Amino acid sequence: MFKSVKELVEKLFEPVAYSRKNEELKEKAADLLEKEYSKQKDSGLTDIQAMGYVMNRYGSLDSVCRLGDGSGASDDKAPMTLKAFKKLFRRIRILSMLTSIFFTSAFMAAFQGIVMKSPMYIITVTIYMTIGTGFFMLFRKIRKKHPYESICLEKDAKDKFFFCRDRHAIRLINSLFLLVGLLAYFVSLTFGRAKSDSMSYDELTVLVNMNMTLPGIGVFLVIKYLLDNVFLLGASPEKHRKSLLRYAGRLSAICGAFCIISALFVILFRDKLLNPFVPVYFGTAIFIVIGLFISYRKRKPLVRRNFYISKPLAVICAAAVLMISVVRRFQEDVYVLQPYLMQISKVRHEEHEIAYDEKTGVYTIEAGDDDFKILHLTDIHIGGSVTSSYKDYKAFEACRALIEYTAPDLVVVTGDLVFPMGIMSFSLNNEAPVIQFAEFMRNLGIPWAFTYGNHDTESMATGNRTDINELYKSLSFKSSENLLYPYISPDITGRCNQMIKIENPDGSIRQALFLIDSNDYTGESINEYDYIHDDQVDWYEEQVETLQAEQPDVRSMIFFHIPLQQYRTAYELYMEGSSDVTYFFGENNEEMIEKVCCSDYPSKLFDTAAALGSTKAMFCGHDHYNNLSVEYRGIRLTYGMSIDYLAMPGIDKDTAQRGGELITIGKDGEFEISQIPLTEIE
């Protein structure tokens, strides 16, 4: 027994091939039988009697069709098989995807051109639109070859058609909500940050370009599912097509109105609220949740099946959620070693007066009559995660052993203090490790200075250049009394370039220490290392000439992270047995990338230093297995022994490369450099 007239009609038309004509005939037959059923009920029959009458009189497909205009269900042509339908729809989806990609790219390029005020983007937009239009014309060509309104499908193909039609209709509706959410997130992320950081227009354009992918994804999905539905709805009955398009139109209007209201809210309250983007962001989340719930209820009459779970999509979403959870976990501050750091005690050493010049950002250390000792450490690579805690502990212990053994007056760290490299260190946090090392050094009581390496402000790390710079300032001399990080820096390339003066009791300069940022990456390709730029060299030259004007024989040293190209030249000459270099100690055993991993871009620092004649020593890190020290053209080039237990595979098992360099400076400015392997003091 059928529960309704609709079920009876569905059963009668089940063996009939699907076509738009037959589907419209089925809808008409259902309406006529409903009227006949109501007529019999009005005549005094019960529900069961009325249904029995309808089934008895109209129990065959021919009788149902004759009830209307007399025409029967027919196949205008051979029905399409399931395989043929899948092949056709696959072509439709590929073309709709390609069309969407290039139309979306044109939209993004046009937006970027407007933001950057660049007419050159017109060419890019034209190219994208031309290619997208080409794919759209191929899309229309398939429509002409396979008119949607005349498509005829076998039973299996018919079931697949209904499945695709419902699923893509739901995806179109959901993509509208997704577009709203991505737009809100884009606005909140970009312009909210711009407001809080007080960015210039140029900085804002860079930020907009970085985040344009977010709304682009939403636009792409809306265009794609709209084109897919053009095909699927074209083969659907007019009543169904109009109902779904009417619903999608109303939904688009509601979403568009919400976006306009949100934009007006931001414009009206951007100066009155601390961050007007926060309520917009959370308001959007509430709008999407409520909208999806209402949409789920409203679209039930429009689809046969109202909820689909796509296994590939479910896997992708689960992977995305897992990845986001892992990234969030990697970004958290972890202080597993806090009990260990708290028990670190002060190292006995000679203390010196330290002064800071607020106008120049220069620290001055007043040395006594005895030798002044500097311990050079590099590539400590603290991970800061739970999984890296044991290796972090060993790195701290190695530093403590070297400091206790040498009892230096100053420690200089030449970069890569931290290692926020995700799966390698299981952490993206580059702030907690800095705080930990600052606490470690404060408890030891040794003054220390720092210059950046390529890993200290990685692009995916929680702290960007500005964040880490401000963090170091908060931990610097005014609060710690031992971190010599400048509160002001010269307006040149680099995250922090500074000079530290070591003075004799009579006020003469024993050594001027230049800590210069060798920068990180050029951004042109992976691991394309940057270099010390011309404006940094000009600043160094100006400082040396100023010192030489007061003290002609002033001595200086330079500390940086990435080696200069002259390190490679000197090493090659040394390996050739050339007399142009003088060997002191160490060897280069780096094999991971190159023997000497310097930048491909030449820096004029070495030639400038050689011409000025003040600098007699340079120190760097970066290459963990290199610790060669040679003199070339009158300048001592020394690789620092690394501390790293974490960054390179298997390096925690190796020992010969680990240690530091002790620089002993006499009262007359003469110096000695001693290599201190960790294996010799443990």
C-alpha positions in Angstrom: 0.0 0.0 0.0 1.4 3.4 -1.0 1.2 6.1 1.6 0.7 8.9 -0.8 -0.1 9.6 -4.4 3.5 10.9 -4.9 4.9 7.4 -4.0 2.5 5.8 -6.5 3.7 8.1 -9.3 7.4 7.5 -8.4 6.8 3.8 -8.6 5.0 4.0 -11.9 7.7 6.2 -13.5 10.6 4.2 -12.0 11.3 2.1 -15.1 11.1 5.1 -17.4 14.4 6.7 -18.6 15.1 10.1 -17.1 14.6 13.1 -19.3 13.4 16.6 -18.6 10.3 15.9 -20.6 9.5 12.7 -18.7 10.2 14.5 -15.3 7.8 17.3 -16.2 5.2 14.7 -17.2 5.7 13.0 -13.9 5.1 16.2 -12.0 2.0 16.9 -14.0 0.7 13.4 -13.4 1.3 13.7 -9.7 -0.7 17.0 -9.6 -3.6 15.5 -11.5 -3.7 12.4 -9.3 -3.6 14.5 -6.2 -6.7 16.4 -7.5 -8.4 13.1 -8.3 -7.6 11.8 -4.9 -9.0 14.9 -3.2 -12.1 14.7 -5.4 -12.8 11.1 -4.2 -12.3 12.2 -0.6 -14.7 15.1 -1.1 -17.3 12.6 -2.4 -17.3 10.8 1.0 -14.7 8.1 0.6 -12.1 7.5 3.4 -8.4 8.0 2.8 -7.9 4.3 2.1 -10.9 4.0 -0.2 -9.9 7.1 -2.1 -6.3 5.8 -2.5 -7.7 2.4 -3.6 -9.9 4.1 -6.2 -6.9 6.0 -7.6 -4.7 2.8 -7.7 -7.4 0.8 -9.3 -8.2 3.3 -12.1 -4.7 4.7 -12.6 -2.5 1.8 -11.7 -0.6 1.8 -15.0 1.8 4.3 -16.6 -0.4 4.6 -19.7 -3.6 5.4 -17.7 -1.7 8.0 -15.7 -0.4 9.7 -18.8 -3.8 9.6 -20.5 -5.2 11.5 -17.5 -3.3 14.6 -18.7 -2.9 15.6 -22.3 -2.9 12.0 -23.6 0.8 11.9 -24.4 2.8 9.1 -22.9 6.3 8.9 -21.5 8.8 8.3 -24.2 12.5 8.3 -25.0 13.3 10.7 -27.8 16.7 8.9 -28.3 18.7 6.1 -26.8 19.2 6.7 -23.1 22.6 7.6 -21.9 24.4 5.0 -19.8 26.0 5.6 -16.4 29.5 5.5 -17.9 28.6 8.0 -20.6 26.9 10.3 -18.1 30.0 10.2 -15.8 32.3 11.0 -18.7 30.1 13.9 -19.8 29.8 15.3 -16.3 33.5 14.9 -15.7 34.2 17.1 -18.7 31.7 19.6 -17.5 33.4 19.7 -14.0 36.9 20.1 -15.5 35.8 23.0 -17.7 33.9 24.7 -14.9 36.9 24.3 -12.7 39.3 25.8 -15.3 36.9 28.6 -16.1 36.5 29.4 -12.4 40.3 29.4 -11.8 40.9 32.0 -14.5 37.9 34.1 -13.7 38.9 34.1 -10.0 42.5 35.0 -10.9 41.2 37.9 -13.0 39.1 39.1 -10.0 42.1 38.9 -7.7 44.4 40.6 -10.1 41.9 43.4 -10.7 41.5 43.9 -6.9 45.3 43.9 -6.4 45.7 46.4 -9.3 43.2 48.7 -7.6 44.8 48.4 -4.2 48.3 48.9 -5.6 47.2 51.6 -8.1 49.0 49.8 -10.8 47.6 50.0 -14.4 50.0 47.1 -15.3 47.5 44.7 -13.8 45.1 45.5 -16.7 47.3 43.3 -18.9 47.2 40.4 -16.3 43.4 40.8 -15.9 42.9 40.7 -19.7 45.0 37.6 -20.1 43.2 35.7 -17.3 39.8 36.8 -18.7 40.7 35.7 -22.2 41.8 32.3 -21.1 38.8 31.9 -18.8 36.4 33.0 -21.6 38.0 30.4 -23.8 37.3 27.6 -21.4 33.7 29.0 -20.9 33.2 28.8 -24.7 34.2 25.1 -24.6 31.7 24.8 -21.8 29.0 26.3 -24.0 30.1 24.0 -26.9 29.3 21.0 -24.8 25.8 22.5 -24.2 25.2 22.7 -27.9 26.4 19.2 -28.5 24.5 17.8 -25.6 21.4 20.0 -25.0 20.7 19.8 -21.3 16.9 19.8 -21.9 17.1 16.8 -24.1 19.4 14.6 -22.1 18.0 11.1 -21.6 19.4 8.7 -18.9 19.2 5.0 -18.0 18.1 4.1 -14.5 21.6 3.9 -13.0 22.6 7.1 -14.7 19.3 8.7 -13.5 20.2 7.8 -9.8 23.7 9.3 -10.4 22.1 12.5 -11.9 19.9 13.0 -8.8 22.8 12.4 -6.5 25.0 15.0 -8.4 22.2 17.5 -8.7 21.4 17.5 -5.0 25.0 17.5 -3.9 26.1 20.4 -6.1 23.0 22.4 -5.2 23.9 22.0 -1.5 27.5 22.9 -2.3 26.5 26.1 -4.1 24.4 27.1 -1.1 27.2 26.3 1.4 29.8 28.1 -0.8 27.8 31.3 -0.4 28.2 31.1 3.3 31.8 30.1 3.0 32.5 33.2 0.8 30.9 35.4 3.5 33.1 33.8 6.2 36.3 34.1 4.2 35.6 37.7 3.3 35.1 38.5 7.0 38.2 36.7 8.0 40.2 38.5 5.2 39.0 41.9 6.4 39.6 41.1 10.1 43.0 39.6 9.5 44.2 42.2 7.1 42.7 45.5 8.0 42.4 44.7 11.7 46.2 44.1 11.8 46.8 47.2 9.8 44.9 49.3 12.3 46.7 47.8 15.3 50.1 48.1 13.7 49.5 51.5 12.1 50.9 50.3 8.8 51.8 52.6 5.9 49.8 52.2 2.6 52.7 50.3 1.0 52.8 47.9 3.9 49.0 47.4 3.8 49.2 46.5 0.1 51.7 43.8 0.8 49.5 42.5 3.6 46.4 42.5 1.3 48.3 40.7 -1.5 49.4 38.0 1.0 45.9 37.3 2.2 44.0 37.7 -1.1 43.9 33.9 -1.4 41.2 33.7 1.3 38.3 35.5 -0.6 39.7 34.1 -3.8 38.9 30.6 -2.6 35.3 31.6 -1.8 34.8 33.3 -5.2 36.3 30.2 -7.0 33.9 27.8 -5.3 30.8 30.0 -6.0 31.7 30.3 -9.7 32.5 26.6 -10.0 29.4 25.3 -8.4 27.2 27.8 -10.2 28.6 26.5 -13.5 28.1 22.9 -12.4 24.5 23.7 -11.6 23.9 25.4 -14.9 24.4 21.9 -16.5 22.5 19.9 -13.8 19.5 22.3 -13.5 19.3 22.7 -17.3 18.4 19.0 -17.4 15.8 19.4 -14.6 12.1 20.3 -14.8 11.3 24.0 -14.9 9.5 23.9 -11.6 12.5 22.5 -9.8 14.9 24.8 -11.6 13.0 27.9 -10.8 12.5 27.0 -7.1 16.2 26.3 -6.5 17.3 29.4 -8.4 14.8 31.5 -6.5 16.1 30.2 -3.2 19.7 30.7 -4.2 18.9 34.2 -5.3 17.3 35.1 -2.0 20.2 33.5 -0.1 22.7 35.5 -2.2 20.8 38.7 -1.4 20.9 38.0 2.3 24.6 37.2 2.3 25.3 40.3 0.2 23.3 42.5 2.6 25.2 41.0 5.6 28.5 41.9 3.9 27.4 45.5 3.2 26.1 45.9 6.8 29.4 44.5 8.1 31.4 46.9 5.9 29.3 49.9 7.1 29.8 48.8 10.7 33.6 48.8 10.2 33.5 52.2 8.5 31.3 53.8 11.2 33.1 52.4 14.2 36.7 52.0 13.1 37.8 54.9 15.2 35.3 54.4 18.1 36.1 50.8 18.9 39.5 49.4 19.8 39.1 46.8 17.1 35.8 46.9 15.1 36.9 43.8 13.2 36.5 41.5 16.2 32.7 41.9 16.5 32.4 41.5 12.7 34.4 38.3 12.8 32.3 36.8 15.6 29.1 38.2 14.1 29.9 36.4 10.9 30.5 33.1 12.7 27.0 33.4 14.3 25.5 34.4 11.0 26.9 31.3 9.2 25.9 28.9 12.0 22.3 30.2 12.1 22.2 30.5 8.3 23.4 26.9 7.7 20.8 25.6 10.1 17.9 27.6 8.5 19.2 26.6 5.0 19.2 23.0 6.0 15.5 23.3 7.0 14.4 25.4 4.0 16.1 23.3 1.2 14.4 20.0 2.2 11.6 20.3 -0.4 14.2 21.2 -3.1 16.4 18.1 -2.8 15.7 14.3 -2.5 18.6 13.9 0.0 19.4 16.9 2.2 22.7 15.8 3.7 25.8 14.2 2.1 29.0 13.1 3.5 31.8 13.0 1.0 34.5 10.7 2.1 37.3 12.5 0.3 36.0 15.8 1.6 35.7 14.4 5.1 39.3 13.2 5.0 40.4 16.6 3.8 38.5 18.4 6.5 39.7 16.0 9.2 43.3 16.5 7.9 42.8 20.3 7.9 41.4 20.2 11.5 44.3 18.1 12.6 46.8 20.3 10.9 45.3 23.4 12.4 45.3 21.7 15.8 48.9 20.8 15.4 49.9 24.3 14.3 48.1 25.8 17.2 49.8 23.4 19.5 53.1 24.2 17.9 52.4 27.9 18.5 51.9 27.6 22.2 54.4 28.7 24.8 56.0 25.7 26.4 58.2 26.0 29.5 59.1 22.4 30.3 62.6 23.4 31.3 61.5 26.1 33.7 62.5 24.2 36.9 65.9 23.6 35.4 66.4 27.3 34.5 65.3 28.5 37.9 68.1 26.5 39.6 70.8 28.1 37.4 73.2 30.0 39.6 75.5 32.9 38.9 79.0 32.3 37.4 81.9 33.9 39.2 83.5 36.5 36.9 84.9 40.0 36.8 82.1 42.5 36.7 82.5 45.7 34.6 80.6 49.0 34.4 78.2 49.1 31.5 76.7 52.3 30.1 74.0 52.8 27.4 73.7 55.9 25.2 70.0 56.6 24.7 70.8 58.8 21.6 73.1 56.4 19.7 72.0 53.0 21.0 75.7 52.2 21.8 76.7 50.2 24.9 80.1 50.9 26.5 81.8 48.4 28.7 84.6 49.7 30.9 87.3 47.1 31.0 89.9 46.9 33.8 93.6 46.5 33.5 93.3 42.8 32.9 92.5 40.9 29.7 88.9 41.2 28.5 87.4 37.8 27.5 84.6 37.3 25.0 82.9 33.9 24.5 81.5 33.4 21.0 78.6 31.1 20.8 76.5 30.3 17.7 73.6 28.2 16.4 72.2 27.2 19.8 68.9 26.1 18.2 66.5 25.9 21.1 63.2 24.3 20.0 61.1 25.2 22.9 58.7 22.2 22.6 57.9 19.2 24.8 59.5 16.8 22.3 62.7 19.0 22.0 63.0 19.6 25.7 65.8 17.0 26.3 67.9 18.4 23.4 67.2 21.9 24.6 68.4 20.9 28.0 71.6 19.6 26.5 72.1 22.8 24.6 71.7 24.9 27.8 74.1 22.6 29.6 76.6 22.9 26.8 76.4 26.7 27.0 76.7 26.6 30.8 79.7 24.3 30.7 81.5 26.7 28.2 80.6 29.8 30.2 81.7 28.2 33.6 84.9 27.0 32.0 85.9 30.3 30.4 84.3 32.8 32.8 83.9 35.4 30.1 83.3 39.1 30.5 80.9 39.1 27.6 79.0 36.4 25.5 78.2 37.1 21.9 75.6 34.9 20.2 75.8 35.1 16.4 72.3 34.0 15.4 70.0 31.0 15.3 69.3 31.1 19.0 65.9 29.4 18.3 64.6 26.9 15.8 60.8 27.4 15.1 60.7 24.9 12.2 57.4 23.0 12.8 57.8 19.3 12.4 61.5 19.4 12.8 61.4 21.0 16.2 57.7 20.4 16.9 57.3 24.1 17.6 56.6 27.3 15.7 57.1 29.4 18.8 60.2 31.6 18.6 59.2 33.7 21.6 59.3 31.3 24.5 62.8 30.0 23.7 64.1 33.6 23.7 62.6 34.3 27.1 64.1 31.0 28.4 67.6 31.8 27.1 67.4 35.4 28.5 66.4 33.9 31.9 69.3 31.4 31.6 71.8 34.2 31.0 70.3 36.5 33.6 70.7 33.8 36.2 74.3 33.2 35.1 74.9 36.9 35.4 77.1 37.2 32.3 76.5 40.2 29.9 75.6 39.0 26.5 74.8 40.4 23.0 73.0 38.9 20.1 72.8 39.2 16.3 70.1 37.6 14.2 70.4 34.4 12.2 68.2 33.1 9.4 66.0 30.9 11.7 65.3 33.5 14.4 62.3 35.0 12.7 61.1 32.3 10.3 58.0 33.2 8.2 55.7 30.6 10.0 57.0 31.4 13.5 54.6 33.0 16.0 56.7 36.1 16.4 57.6 38.3 13.3 60.5 40.6 13.1 58.7 43.4 14.9 57.4 41.1 17.7 60.9 39.6 18.3 62.6 43.0 18.2 60.1 44.3 20.9 60.6 41.1 22.9 64.4 41.5 23.0 63.9 45.2 24.0 61.6 44.2 26.9 64.3 41.7 28.1 67.2 44.1 27.5 69.6 46.0 29.8 67.1 48.2 31.6 65.3 45.2 33.0 67.9 42.4 32.9 71.1 44.4 33.4 73.0 42.0 31.3 71.4 41.8 27.8 73.1 44.4 25.6 70.3 44.7 23.0 69.9 48.3 21.7 66.6 50.1 22.2 67.2 52.1 19.0 68.9 50.9 15.9 70.2 52.7 12.7 67.6 53.1 10.0 69.3 50.6 7.6 68.6 47.1 6.3 68.5 44.4 9.0 66.7 43.6 12.2 69.3 45.0 14.5 72.7 46.4 13.8 74.7 47.7 16.7 78.1 48.7 18.0 79.5 47.9 21.5 82.6 49.7 22.8 85.1 48.1 25.1 87.0 50.9 26.8 90.2 51.0 28.8 90.2 52.8 32.2 91.7 55.8 30.5 88.8 56.1 28.1 90.6 54.8 25.0 88.8 52.1 23.0 90.3 48.7 23.4 87.9 47.1 20.8 84.8 48.2 19.0 82.5 45.3 18.4 80.1 45.5 15.4 77.1 43.1 15.5 75.7 43.2 11.9 72.6 41.4 10.7 73.4 39.2 7.7 69.6 39.0 7.2 67.9 35.7 6.4 66.4 34.9 2.9 66.0 36.9 -0.3 62.6 35.2 -0.9 63.5 34.4 -4.5 63.6 30.6 -3.8 63.9 28.2 -0.9 67.1 28.7 1.1 68.2 31.6 -1.1 70.3 33.3 1.6 70.5 37.0 1.9 73.6 39.1 2.5 74.9 42.2 4.3 73.6 45.1 2.2 75.4 48.2 1.0 73.6 50.6 3.5 74.7 48.4 6.4 78.3 48.5 5.1 78.0 52.3 4.7 76.8 52.6 8.3 79.8 50.4 9.5 82.2 52.5 7.4 80.8 55.8 8.9 81.1 54.4 12.5 84.7 53.3 12.0 85.7 56.6 10.4 84.2 58.5 13.3 86.1 56.3 15.8 89.3 56.7 13.7 88.9 60.5 13.8 89.2 60.3 17.6 91.6 57.4 17.8 93.5 56.6 14.6 94.6 53.1 15.7 91.2 52.0 16.9 90.7 48.2 16.6 87.4 46.5 15.8 85.7 43.1 15.3 82.6 42.1 13.3 80.1 39.4 14.3 77.4 38.1 11.9 75.6 34.9 11.1 75.8 33.9 7.4 79.5 33.8 6.2 80.7 36.2 3.6 81.8 35.0 0.2 85.4 35.6 1.4 85.0 32.7 3.8 84.7 30.4 0.8 87.6 32.1 -1.1 89.8 31.7 1.9 88.9 28.1 2.4 89.5 27.2 -1.2 92.9 28.9 -1.0 93.7 27.1 2.2 92.8 23.7 0.6 95.1 24.6 -2.4 97.9 25.3 0.1 98.1 29.0 -0.9 100.4 31.3 1.1 97.7 34.0 0.8 96.0 32.5 3.9 97.4 31.7 7.3 95.9 28.7 9.1 95.2 28.8 12.9 92.8 26.0 13.8 89.7 24.0 12.9 88.3 22.4 9.8 85.3 22.6 7.5 83.2 19.4 7.5 79.9 20.8 6.3 78.3 18.5 3.8 74.5 19.0 4.0 74.3 21.8 1.3 77.7 23.2 0.4 81.0 23.3 2.1 80.6 27.0 2.7 76.9 28.1 2.7 77.3 31.8 1.9 75.0 34.0 0.0 75.1 34.0 -3.8 75.1 37.8 -3.6 78.4 39.5 -2.9 78.7 42.0 0.0 81.2 44.8 0.0 81.8 44.5 3.8 85.1 42.6 3.6 86.7 44.9 1.0 85.5 47.9 3.0 86.9 46.5 6.2 90.2 45.6 4.6 90.5 49.2 3.2 89.7 50.9 6.5 92.2 48.7 8.4 90.4 48.8 11.7 88.8 45.4 11.7 91.2 42.5 12.2 88.7 39.7 13.0 85.3 38.5 11.8 83.2 35.8 13.4 80.2 33.9 11.9 78.1 30.7 12.4 75.5 29.2 10.1 77.5 26.1 9.0 77.3 23.8 11.9 80.2 21.5 11.0 82.6 24.3 10.0 85.0 25.7 12.6 88.0 26.8 10.5 89.9 29.9 11.5 92.3 31.5 9.0 93.7 34.9 8.2 93.0 36.3 4.7 94.1 39.8 3.5 95.0 40.8 7.1 91.6 39.8 8.6 91.1 36.7 10.8 88.0 34.8 9.5 86.7 32.4 12.2 83.8 30.0 12.0 82.1 29.5 15.4 81.7 26.0 16.7 78.0 25.3 16.9 75.9 24.2 19.9 73.0 22.6 17.9 71.5 19.4 19.1 68.3 19.7 17.1 68.4 21.3 13.6 70.4 18.9 11.6 69.6 15.1 11.4 71.9 13.1 13.6 73.8 16.1 14.9 72.9 15.3 18.5 75.0 12.2 18.2 78.0 14.1 16.8 80.4 15.8 19.2 83.6 17.1 17.5 81.9 20.2 16.1 80.3 21.4 19.3 81.9 24.2 21.4 82.8 27.9 21.3 85.6 30.4 20.8 87.3 32.4 23.5 88.5 35.8 22.3 91.0 37.3 24.8 91.7 41.0 24.2 94.7 42.7 25.9 94.9 46.3 27.1 96.6 47.3 23.8 93.8 45.8 21.7 95.7 42.8 20.6 93.7 39.6 20.7 94.0 35.9 20.8 91.3 33.4 19.6 91.2 30.0 21.2 88.9 27.2 20.1 87.1 25.5 23.1 85.6 22.1 22.0 83.0 20.9 24.4 84.6 17.5 24.5 87.7 18.9 26.1 85.9 20.4 29.1 83.2 17.8 29.9 
